[in-house]
Amino acid sequence: MFRGNPKGIEAALRRKVENILATLNSATEVEAMNIPGYRLHPLRGELAGVWAVSVSGNWRITFRFENGVASDVDFTDYH
């Protein structure tokens, strides 16, 4: 599923990241990401308008969702 090089992603997290990205790629609305274990939640403050799903620990995939398309997708430790 990775379009780039997954080299920087721990092997233990890679499958979950791939699954999340595949789900995000096929989603037409943000609610499609509200899957048990993903813990979908909106961010606040300066990151208002950005959504996040949990990968593991502090690692999240963050994204914006507008007009049925995910954008600004990032894999980050935002805590």
Summary of the structure (lengths in Angstrom):
residues: 79
radius of gyration: 11.9
end to end distance: 25.9
largest distance: 32.9
contacts: 178
relative contact order: 0.18
helix: 33%
strand: 32%
